[in-house]
Amino acid sequence: MNEDKKMEPKVNDITKRGPSLSVVIPCYNEEPAIRETNSRVSALVGTYAERGIISDYEIIYVNDGSKDATLKILKELATENDKLRIISFSGNFGHQAALTAGLHHAGGDVAVSLDADLQDPPEVMEAMLAKYAEGADIVFGVRSNREQDTFFKRFTAESFYKLMHVMGVNVVYNHADFRLISRPVLDEFKHYGEINRFLRGIFPSMGFVQASVEYSRDKRIAGETKYPLRKMLAFALEGITSFSNFPLRLAFILGFANFVVALFLVAWTLMTKLKGNAIPGWASIVVPLYLFGGIQLMFIGVLAEYVGKIYMEVKHRPIFTIREKVNFRD
């Protein structure tokens, strides 16, 4: 991060008013939690407006193809409050696409992305806004501990960040998608057109003045996790292959090492032949064959993963498809 850069206080105009705030909340099957989420977030940002911390606000809900009554509830809530906006996808495009859509439609001076389960407490937004006022353009919410997690969850999550670091991916340790970004960052973010999205890597790599705030994560208020182990593994693979060519470089390194070992095996075989010593058994043939063959197949898979990502990118398909929008003033 760029916390070492000098942060200059931001002033929006001569009245020194607070910034307008957009809160972006992706939703997928959040029927059990969405009313409480909206009540808590609406009350909080309303208080910020009364205190002058912000000048105005909007809450953008992105319905990512929910199969339950999430969209119906959101529409009911939107009739009661015109500051609630709804973007509804034509299907399920994924969490990163939903965040992207919400940020593209954010009209505030700053935007905060927040999950609907409220494990990331929205009260932390006040500390983020304070960092923004001090001059930060991107403020990352960073978990101070993982005491709420099981041993397996904690181990896999920490291994994920360490693996990203080894692979050369610029991510913020223990940061997910709870962050504040300023208008200049929002405008620049619209220029990022890749289909394969890993926002945890995009924002730290954008530059600008960056800061972080620590917080303790709460328990999920309702529902179940949208990131089981299978999706977490796929997400990790997405991050590695989107921001690092280390696996390709590793393929070259191991390929070269195999070549050197093969030369020694050839020399050993010729020397054994010249000495008239028979090579006992089949192990000396089968073991190298399986070893080198397995490594080759593994890295053919690595190449296939990158080629597949290129294939998806060159088609230039949209990241998401919006079916309808509510309370937006186009």
C-alpha positions, 0 to 999 in steps of 0.5 A: 500500500501507499500509506507512506505517501503524503496525505493531504486533507480533502475539501469538497468545496468552499463550504467544507461539506462532507462528501456524498457517499455511495454504499454498494451492496451485492446481494445473492439469496439474502432474503433472511438478512436483507431487511436488517441489513437495510435498516442498519445501513440506512440508519447509520448513513442517515446519522452521518448526514445529520452530523455533517460527516457526509452531505448526501448518500445513496445505497445501491443494492445489486441483485446478482440473480437471486432465486429467493425473494431478495429482489421483491423485498428490495423493491418494497424497501425502495418504494419507502426510500428514494435513496435506495437504488436497485440494479438487478442482473438477468442472471447470476454473474458472480460477486466481482461482477456485482461489485463492478456494476454497483461501483460503475453506477455509484454517483457519490464523491466516495463509494464503500463496498459492503457485503449484505451479511454485515460480517464487515460492520458498516460502522467502520465506514466512519473511520474510512471517511476519516482516512479519506478526509485526511487525503486517502483515495483508497481505504482498505478494511483489514481484519485485525484477527480471525478469532471467529473462524474455524481452524480450517477456515483460518488456515486456508485464508492465511495460506491464500494471502501467503500464496498470493504474495509468493506468486507476486500478486499485490494484495492487502493481507486480511483484506476482502472487498470491504473498502472505500474508494474516491471519485478519481479512483471510481472514474479510473476503475471504469477503464478496466475492461477485463472479464476475469475480475479480481478486485482485491488485486486491481485496487492495490495495483491502481496506485493513488494514496492508500490507507487501511483501517482495522476492525473485528469481523462479526458473525453473519446475521443470517444465511450461509456463506457464498464462498465455500471451499470450492469457490475459494479455490476457484477464486484463488486460481482467478487471482493468481492467473489474473495478476501473476505469470509466476506459474508460467515462469515456474514451468520454464524453471522446472522444465529447464531443471528436468532438462539438466537432470535428463542430461545427467541420466543420459550420461549415466546410461552411456557410462553404464553401457560402456562399462558393460553393466546391465541396468537392473529392472524397469525402475530406471525407465519408468520412474523418469518417464512418469516424473517428467510426463506428470510435470509436463501434463501439469504445466500443459494444464497451467498453459491451458488455464492462461489460454482459456482466460485469453479466449474469454477476454478476446470475445469482449463479452459484457461482464454483466447484463442488467435486467432492470434498475430502480430509483436511478435518475438516468 
